[in-house]
Amino acid sequence: MVTATICTIGDEILIGQIVDTNSSKISTALNSIGVKVISMVSTSDTEEDIINTVETALKASNVVVITGGLGPTKDDITKKTLGKLTGATADVENKEQLEIITKILSARGMVPLSPLNKAQALVPNSCKVIPNEFGTAPCMEFEIPEEKYGHKAVMFSLPGVPFEAEAAIPKVLDSIQAHFSLDKIFHKTICTFGIPESTLAQRIEQWEDNLPTNIHLAYLPNPILGVRLRLSIYGVDEKTGLQELAENQASLEKIIGNAIYGEGTDSLQKVIGNMLKEKGETIGVAESCTGGFLASLFTSQPGSSAYFYGGIISYDNSVKINALGVDPAVIEKYGAVSQECAEQMAAGARKALGTDYAIATTGIAGPDGGTPEKPAGTVWVAVALPDGSTLSTRFCFNSTRRNINIERFASNALNFLRLQLIKQ
Amino acid sequence: MVTATICTIGDEILIGQIVDTNSSKISTALNSIGVKVISMVSTSDTEEDIINTVETALKASNVVVITGGLGPTKDDITKKTLGKLTGATADVENKEQLEIITKILSARGMVPLSPLNKAQALVPNSCKVIPNEFGTAPCMEFEIPEEKYGHKAVMFSLPGVPFEAEAAIPKVLDSIQAHFSLDKIFHKTICTFGIPESTLAQRIEQWEDNLPTNIHLAYLPNPILGVRLRLSIYGVDEKTGLQELAENQASLEKIIGNAIYGEGTDSLQKVIGNMLKEKGETIGVAESCTGGFLASLFTSQPGSSAYFYGGIISYDNSVKINALGVDPAVIEKYGAVSQECAEQMAAGARKALGTDYAIATTGIAGPDGGTPEKPAGTVWVAVALPDGSTLSTRFCFNSTRRNINIERFASNALNFLRLQLIKQ
């Protein structure tokens, strides 16, 4: 098995200033091609620490991916240290990266280049450059001779800026696949919503037990995306692999049915958007407790303007009454957090926005405002349908954690909408 | 200097399934009491890997904080392994944790306890328990005799669930302070917005150079919070420390003035909320390109219902016209992304929502929809004031990255609003 260690360099991570998201992305990518990540390490930006960390990593694994420590101001340490470690005899200017640096800094009016910026294009002559199109620091690849650590190894140095590191990942994977003969792995991610992880595990236990031994299942729970199930199949050709995955997916569908909302990188808002686009229909929102977050999920989707017309955030009851036409007597009698209010909000938003559908939320996000009958974490969701009728449901998460409640309210509202759209 | 290593145990992190946020929180906490974090390591859930990782950490540092590997299903490995490593001779039941487990599982209707759940209260007799009030797995503290690694050391094992780990941190800090005599450190975080990090660094260069040698400055940039400056002062008593920090903050204010919006954990939405609450005034939003995200920032703040009345998300032009009263001729002549449209949106929202202020955004979040004159990343922001007048400004970030544009649009809109509120 080809193994990997991921190293991050720099004090920002060690002092807790930033959370390391690169390692997780790189790890997901390495695992997807069948490289096993055995360790992740963060170390500080000193020559001694870098050498110790990288040598330990190279001794233990075939692939070492390093991020960080390449910024223009502290540039020298990581790049020079890796050059030293790999026996570089000189620095050479990389033309391709120099062109990118010039282009990026011209756009910012920072030409002619300062010596510091120009030096970003210099790399040790022991490396191969993977140009970084989104930043000034080039990515570097170092082949480590087999005699050095007793096994074949290749080391990559990527920038710490997340989107620059992410952009380099496909080329890193290509290179690893060229260096090592890897077992083929094929993946399929099945997106589910509405069944909690532990319940889902119980419901599909028998199906899971019957999976062939070369198929591995991982649960990926997420408050907004639901529980995604990732199936990975090893040691077969592509055609067989994809067919086996499809067969197992089909037998899963028989058990959990429309709790499955999509595949791969699907999200509830994307799937809903596609359903609406296909029908040529439009939607709007009326939000109380989710306060704009539900709309922001819709509009995070590129192209959402084709079906998402807008929304009314009726945080104050006056807005529920004036902009959505909720009957003040309903609020007085049942409260703003009620089935009646939610349904009037949805119907009012559909009318005010001129859309085919509208979806409304009203609840108690907390931490304050809960009562014994309506504790924080309670939400009513209503959907107004094209025929003018409304459907509603209640969720109760019994939690005072405001931002987590808001996320759960919004994602469960989307899922309720999705289930109604399926029936239309 | 007292040094620390933070270890995370478990495959979820190594396969990239979850991002490790615990290490960053623990690191911030350790640094705040003057413990230097020298390394962070993630390792898998096997006895060999745990022993290797923990022994390496104990050799290199005085404090080792471990998270993860304590779940009921895989419980045995980490707890037993740490017991073995520290010479435990038996497992003992911790009464206090057993009570917590019983309480938590009773609330979920899971009593009487299963043997698996009851076993969560068993700990090696080489540890001291720090009860975990929010979960079933107890936190453990192990004192390592000085002769073992040639230096005094203490090791903590915390659950991997982020809020359970976070809840244990204060007790971990207390224990570290009881074991080691640490240099006192005092911190002050100054929140700034509106000056990019590199420009800010240039503008305050001289001030930074003049800082006393016992004050350390860190830049903490964040797309929503702006650039926060953290000042840390070492080796003085509290009174002197706080006074010196205040003096340096005052001299910084003379240079960057109202780019400073707050301190500590302040956010733009919190500061704006406090200003509005103090004045007894209200606000609403009209959002096009930010699509609900601006409202969600306002409503993420507990208690925001006191001043945030609501908003109108006018994604489609029909909503701009019908719900906000934007003149169709304005959209035809200047386009929806224009100063004129933004100002009419703000004025229309103020009227429709019945608030003192309203803030509007209209722009191109991308990736598509940009033109040479109005590239993706362009936004117009307008604020309607209590006297009925409107003020507006344009930001251009020249980027097609949709979600980052939305974040920048919303945070810059908030900052523009803040600057207007200061003048009112």
HADDOCK unambig.tbl for C-alpha pairs under 7 A between the chains (distance, minus, plus):
assign (segid A and resid 13 and name CA) (segid B and resid 24 and name CA) 6.87 0.50 0.50
assign (segid A and resid 14 and name CA) (segid B and resid 27 and name CA) 6.41 0.50 0.50
assign (segid A and resid 14 and name CA) (segid B and resid 37 and name CA) 5.82 0.50 0.50
assign (segid A and resid 14 and name CA) (segid B and resid 38 and name CA) 6.81 0.50 0.50
assign (segid A and resid 14 and name CA) (segid B and resid 39 and name CA) 6.73 0.50 0.50
assign (segid A and resid 15 and name CA) (segid B and resid 27 and name CA) 5.58 0.50 0.50
assign (segid A and resid 15 and name CA) (segid B and resid 28 and name CA) 5.69 0.50 0.50
assign (segid A and resid 15 and name CA) (segid B and resid 31 and name CA) 6.29 0.50 0.50
assign (segid A and resid 15 and name CA) (segid B and resid 37 and name CA) 6.73 0.50 0.50
assign (segid A and resid 16 and name CA) (segid B and resid 24 and name CA) 4.20 0.50 0.50
assign (segid A and resid 16 and name CA) (segid B and resid 25 and name CA) 6.21 0.50 0.50
assign (segid A and resid 16 and name CA) (segid B and resid 27 and name CA) 4.93 0.50 0.50
assign (segid A and resid 16 and name CA) (segid B and resid 28 and name CA) 4.56 0.50 0.50
assign (segid A and resid 17 and name CA) (segid B and resid 220 and name CA) 6.51 0.50 0.50
assign (segid A and resid 18 and name CA) (segid B and resid 24 and name CA) 6.89 0.50 0.50
assign (segid A and resid 19 and name CA) (segid B and resid 21 and name CA) 6.19 0.50 0.50
assign (segid A and resid 19 and name CA) (segid B and resid 24 and name CA) 5.68 0.50 0.50
assign (segid A and resid 21 and name CA) (segid B and resid 19 and name CA) 6.19 0.50 0.50
assign (segid A and resid 24 and name CA) (segid B and resid 13 and name CA) 6.87 0.50 0.50
assign (segid A and resid 24 and name CA) (segid B and resid 16 and name CA) 4.19 0.50 0.50
assign (segid A and resid 24 and name CA) (segid B and resid 18 and name CA) 6.89 0.50 0.50
assign (segid A and resid 24 and name CA) (segid B and resid 19 and name CA) 5.68 0.50 0.50
assign (segid A and resid 25 and name CA) (segid B and resid 16 and name CA) 6.23 0.50 0.50
assign (segid A and resid 27 and name CA) (segid B and resid 14 and name CA) 6.42 0.50 0.50
assign (segid A and resid 27 and name CA) (segid B and resid 15 and name CA) 5.58 0.50 0.50
assign (segid A and resid 27 and name CA) (segid B and resid 16 and name CA) 4.92 0.50 0.50
assign (segid A and resid 28 and name CA) (segid B and resid 15 and name CA) 5.70 0.50 0.50
assign (segid A and resid 28 and name CA) (segid B and resid 16 and name CA) 4.58 0.50 0.50
assign (segid A and resid 31 and name CA) (segid B and resid 15 and name CA) 6.33 0.50 0.50
assign (segid A and resid 37 and name CA) (segid B and resid 14 and name CA) 5.85 0.50 0.50
assign (segid A and resid 37 and name CA) (segid B and resid 15 and name CA) 6.74 0.50 0.50
assign (segid A and resid 38 and name CA) (segid B and resid 14 and name CA) 6.83 0.50 0.50
assign (segid A and resid 38 and name CA) (segid B and resid 43 and name CA) 6.59 0.50 0.50
assign (segid A and resid 38 and name CA) (segid B and resid 44 and name CA) 6.82 0.50 0.50
assign (segid A and resid 39 and name CA) (segid B and resid 14 and name CA) 6.73 0.50 0.50
assign (segid A and resid 39 and name CA) (segid B and resid 42 and name CA) 5.49 0.50 0.50
assign (segid A and resid 39 and name CA) (segid B and resid 43 and name CA) 5.11 0.50 0.50
assign (segid A and resid 40 and name CA) (segid B and resid 41 and name CA) 5.53 0.50 0.50
assign (segid A and resid 40 and name CA) (segid B and resid 42 and name CA) 4.91 0.50 0.50
assign (segid A and resid 40 and name CA) (segid B and resid 43 and name CA) 6.96 0.50 0.50
assign (segid A and resid 41 and name CA) (segid B and resid 40 and name CA) 5.52 0.50 0.50
assign (segid A and resid 41 and name CA) (segid B and resid 41 and name CA) 4.43 0.50 0.50
assign (segid A and resid 41 and name CA) (segid B and resid 42 and name CA) 6.45 0.50 0.50
assign (segid A and resid 42 and name CA) (segid B and resid 39 and name CA) 5.51 0.50 0.50
assign (segid A and resid 42 and name CA) (segid B and resid 40 and name CA) 4.91 0.50 0.50
assign (segid A and resid 42 and name CA) (segid B and resid 41 and name CA) 6.46 0.50 0.50
assign (segid A and resid 43 and name CA) (segid B and resid 38 and name CA) 6.55 0.50 0.50
assign (segid A and resid 43 and name CA) (segid B and resid 39 and name CA) 5.09 0.50 0.50
assign (segid A and resid 43 and name CA) (segid B and resid 40 and name CA) 6.94 0.50 0.50
assign (segid A and resid 44 and name CA) (segid B and resid 38 and name CA) 6.77 0.50 0.50
assign (segid A and resid 220 and name CA) (segid B and resid 17 and name CA) 6.52 0.50 0.50
assign (segid A and resid 291 and name CA) (segid B and resid 295 and name CA) 6.07 0.50 0.50
assign (segid A and resid 291 and name CA) (segid B and resid 296 and name CA) 5.28 0.50 0.50
assign (segid A and resid 291 and name CA) (segid B and resid 299 and name CA) 5.51 0.50 0.50
assign (segid A and resid 292 and name CA) (segid B and resid 292 and name CA) 4.18 0.50 0.50
assign (segid A and resid 292 and name CA) (segid B and resid 293 and name CA) 6.03 0.50 0.50
assign (segid A and resid 292 and name CA) (segid B and resid 295 and name CA) 5.05 0.50 0.50
assign (segid A and resid 292 and name CA) (segid B and resid 296 and name CA) 4.64 0.50 0.50
assign (segid A and resid 293 and name CA) (segid B and resid 292 and name CA) 6.03 0.50 0.50
assign (segid A and resid 293 and name CA) (segid B and resid 293 and name CA) 6.19 0.50 0.50
assign (segid A and resid 293 and name CA) (segid B and resid 296 and name CA) 5.08 0.50 0.50
assign (segid A and resid 295 and name CA) (segid B and resid 291 and name CA) 6.08 0.50 0.50
assign (segid A and resid 295 and name CA) (segid B and resid 292 and name CA) 5.06 0.50 0.50
assign (segid A and resid 296 and name CA) (segid B and resid 291 and name CA) 5.28 0.50 0.50
assign (segid A and resid 296 and name CA) (segid B and resid 292 and name CA) 4.62 0.50 0.50
assign (segid A and resid 296 and name CA) (segid B and resid 293 and name CA) 5.08 0.50 0.50
assign (segid A and resid 299 and name CA) (segid B and resid 291 and name CA) 5.51 0.50 0.50
assign (segid A and resid 300 and name CA) (segid B and resid 403 and name CA) 6.45 0.50 0.50
assign (segid A and resid 305 and name CA) (segid B and resid 315 and name CA) 6.50 0.50 0.50
assign (segid A and resid 305 and name CA) (segid B and resid 316 and name CA) 6.73 0.50 0.50
assign (segid A and resid 308 and name CA) (segid B and resid 315 and name CA) 6.97 0.50 0.50
assign (segid A and resid 309 and name CA) (segid B and resid 314 and name CA) 6.80 0.50 0.50
assign (segid A and resid 309 and name CA) (segid B and resid 315 and name CA) 5.21 0.50 0.50
assign (segid A and resid 309 and name CA) (segid B and resid 316 and name CA) 4.68 0.50 0.50
assign (segid A and resid 310 and name CA) (segid B and resid 313 and name CA) 4.70 0.50 0.50
assign (segid A and resid 310 and name CA) (segid B and resid 314 and name CA) 4.83 0.50 0.50
assign (segid A and resid 310 and name CA) (segid B and resid 315 and name CA) 4.77 0.50 0.50
assign (segid A and resid 310 and name CA) (segid B and resid 316 and name CA) 6.33 0.50 0.50
assign (segid A and resid 310 and name CA) (segid B and resid 319 and name CA) 6.81 0.50 0.50
assign (segid A and resid 311 and name CA) (segid B and resid 312 and name CA) 5.72 0.50 0.50
assign (segid A and resid 311 and name CA) (segid B and resid 313 and name CA) 4.65 0.50 0.50
assign (segid A and resid 311 and name CA) (segid B and resid 314 and name CA) 6.74 0.50 0.50
assign (segid A and resid 312 and name CA) (segid B and resid 311 and name CA) 5.74 0.50 0.50
assign (segid A and resid 312 and name CA) (segid B and resid 312 and name CA) 4.59 0.50 0.50
assign (segid A and resid 312 and name CA) (segid B and resid 313 and name CA) 6.08 0.50 0.50
assign (segid A and resid 313 and name CA) (segid B and resid 310 and name CA) 4.70 0.50 0.50
assign (segid A and resid 313 and name CA) (segid B and resid 311 and name CA) 4.66 0.50 0.50
assign (segid A and resid 313 and name CA) (segid B and resid 312 and name CA) 6.08 0.50 0.50
assign (segid A and resid 314 and name CA) (segid B and resid 309 and name CA) 6.81 0.50 0.50
assign (segid A and resid 314 and name CA) (segid B and resid 310 and name CA) 4.83 0.50 0.50
assign (segid A and resid 314 and name CA) (segid B and resid 311 and name CA) 6.74 0.50 0.50
assign (segid A and resid 315 and name CA) (segid B and resid 305 and name CA) 6.53 0.50 0.50
assign (segid A and resid 315 and name CA) (segid B and resid 308 and name CA) 6.98 0.50 0.50
assign (segid A and resid 315 and name CA) (segid B and resid 309 and name CA) 5.21 0.50 0.50
assign (segid A and resid 315 and name CA) (segid B and resid 310 and name CA) 4.77 0.50 0.50
assign (segid A and resid 316 and name CA) (segid B and resid 305 and name CA) 6.76 0.50 0.50
assign (segid A and resid 316 and name CA) (segid B and resid 309 and name CA) 4.68 0.50 0.50
assign (segid A and resid 316 and name CA) (segid B and resid 310 and name CA) 6.34 0.50 0.50
assign (segid A and resid 319 and name CA) (segid B and resid 310 and name CA) 6.80 0.50 0.50
assign (segid A and resid 319 and name CA) (segid B and resid 353 and name CA) 6.08 0.50 0.50
assign (segid A and resid 353 and name CA) (segid B and resid 319 and name CA) 6.07 0.50 0.50
assign (segid A and resid 403 and name CA) (segid B and resid 300 and name CA) 6.45 0.50 0.50
